[in-house]
Amino acid sequence: MKPDITLLGFAIIVMWGLWGFLYKYGIQKLGLLPALFVTTAVYTVANVIVLVYLARHGVSFPFEGATPLIAMGTIFGVSASLLFMYALQRFPGSTVIPMTALYPAVSAVLAIVILKEQVKAVNALGIILAVIAGYFLTR
């Protein structure tokens, strides 16, 4: 594996790890609905900043092509985030966070089946072991 992707991957893993932990901690301290309010407010501000940046760099809203796919992906992502917050309220973060972190296995299988991406045997084994780990996390 190339050092660039290793470093980038590590940074993403750490940030997502902090994200999951801070959500759990915040929901414990605030409660689900106030935490959802804070999350929505901060996401809104962050998204406005990103939109202004993109507009200033000449990016406009694409009205054709894969826009519906991106929109559906966003809806699924927001829906999953709401369910994630609800799960964090009801169950231990030490179970919810690693179990839900297995979502890339779904993306990988869909990419293999629909996009016809090639997968090495060792990667397929990794996906299978991740799913098995998810099973054990829920026991």
C-alpha positions in Angstrom: 0.0 0.0 0.0 1.2 3.5 -0.8 2.3 5.7 2.1 0.0 8.5 0.8 -3.2 6.5 1.1 -2.0 4.9 4.4 -1.6 8.4 6.0 -4.8 9.7 4.5 -6.7 6.5 5.6 -5.3 6.8 9.1 -6.3 10.5 9.4 -9.9 9.6 8.3 -10.0 6.7 10.7 -8.9 8.9 13.6 -11.4 11.6 12.7 -14.3 9.2 12.3 -13.3 7.6 15.5 -13.4 10.9 17.3 -16.7 11.7 15.5 -18.3 8.5 16.8 -17.0 8.9 20.4 -17.9 12.6 20.6 -21.4 11.9 19.3 -21.9 9.2 22.0 -20.5 11.5 24.7 -22.5 14.5 23.5 -25.8 12.5 23.4 -25.1 11.2 26.9 -24.6 14.8 28.2 -27.3 16.6 26.1 -29.9 14.0 25.2 -30.9 12.9 21.7 -33.0 15.8 20.5 -30.7 18.6 21.7 -27.7 16.8 20.2 -29.6 16.4 16.9 -30.3 20.2 17.0 -26.6 21.0 17.6 -25.6 18.6 14.8 -28.1 20.0 12.3 -27.0 23.6 13.1 -23.3 22.9 12.8 -23.8 20.8 9.6 -25.9 23.7 8.2 -23.2 26.3 8.9 -20.4 24.0 7.6 -22.4 23.3 4.4 -23.0 27.0 3.8 -19.3 27.6 4.0 -18.6 24.7 1.6 -21.3 26.0 -0.8 -19.8 29.6 -0.8 -16.3 28.2 -1.4 -17.5 26.1 -4.3 -19.5 28.9 -5.8 -16.5 31.3 -5.6 -14.5 28.7 -7.5 -17.0 28.5 -10.3 -18.7 25.2 -9.4 -22.4 25.2 -10.2 -25.2 22.7 -9.4 -25.2 19.9 -12.0 -28.8 19.3 -13.2 -28.0 16.2 -15.2 -25.9 13.0 -15.0 -25.4 11.4 -11.7 -27.0 14.1 -9.6 -29.9 11.9 -8.5 -27.5 9.2 -7.4 -25.6 11.7 -5.2 -28.9 13.0 -3.9 -30.1 9.5 -3.0 -26.7 8.8 -1.3 -27.1 11.9 0.7 -30.6 11.0 1.8 -29.4 7.5 2.9 -26.4 9.1 4.7 -28.6 11.6 6.6 -31.1 8.8 7.5 -28.3 6.5 8.7 -26.8 9.4 10.8 -30.2 9.8 12.5 -30.5 6.1 13.2 -26.8 6.1 14.4 -27.6 8.9 16.9 -30.7 7.0 18.1 -28.6 3.8 18.5 -26.0 5.7 20.5 -28.6 6.9 22.9 -30.0 3.3 23.5 -26.9 1.1 23.3 -23.2 1.2 24.3 -20.9 3.1 22.0 -18.4 0.3 22.3 -20.9 -1.8 20.4 -22.7 0.7 18.1 -19.6 2.4 16.8 -17.6 -0.6 15.6 -20.7 -2.4 14.4 -21.9 0.5 12.2 -18.4 1.1 11.0 -18.8 -2.0 8.9 -20.9 -0.1 6.4 -18.0 -0.1 3.9 -18.6 -3.8 3.4 -22.0 -3.0 1.9 -20.4 -0.4 -0.4 -17.7 -2.8 -1.4 -20.1 -5.7 -2.2 -22.3 -3.3 -4.3 -19.2 -2.0 -6.1 -18.2 -5.5 -6.9 -21.6 -6.6 -8.1 -22.9 -3.5 -9.8 -19.7 -1.7 -10.9 -17.9 -4.9 -11.7 -14.9 -3.9 -9.6 -12.2 -6.5 -9.2 -11.4 -7.7 -5.8 -8.3 -9.7 -4.6 -9.0 -12.8 -2.6 -7.3 -11.3 0.5 -9.6 -8.2 0.3 -12.7 -10.5 -0.1 -11.5 -12.4 3.0 -11.2 -9.0 4.9 -14.8 -8.1 4.0 -16.0 -11.6 5.1 -14.1 -11.3 8.4 -15.5 -7.8 9.0 -19.0 -9.1 8.6 -18.3 -12.0 11.0 -16.9 -9.4 13.5 -20.1 -7.4 13.2 -22.0 -10.6 14.1 -19.9 -11.1 17.2 -20.3 -7.4 18.2 -24.0 -7.8 18.5 -23.8 -10.9 20.7 
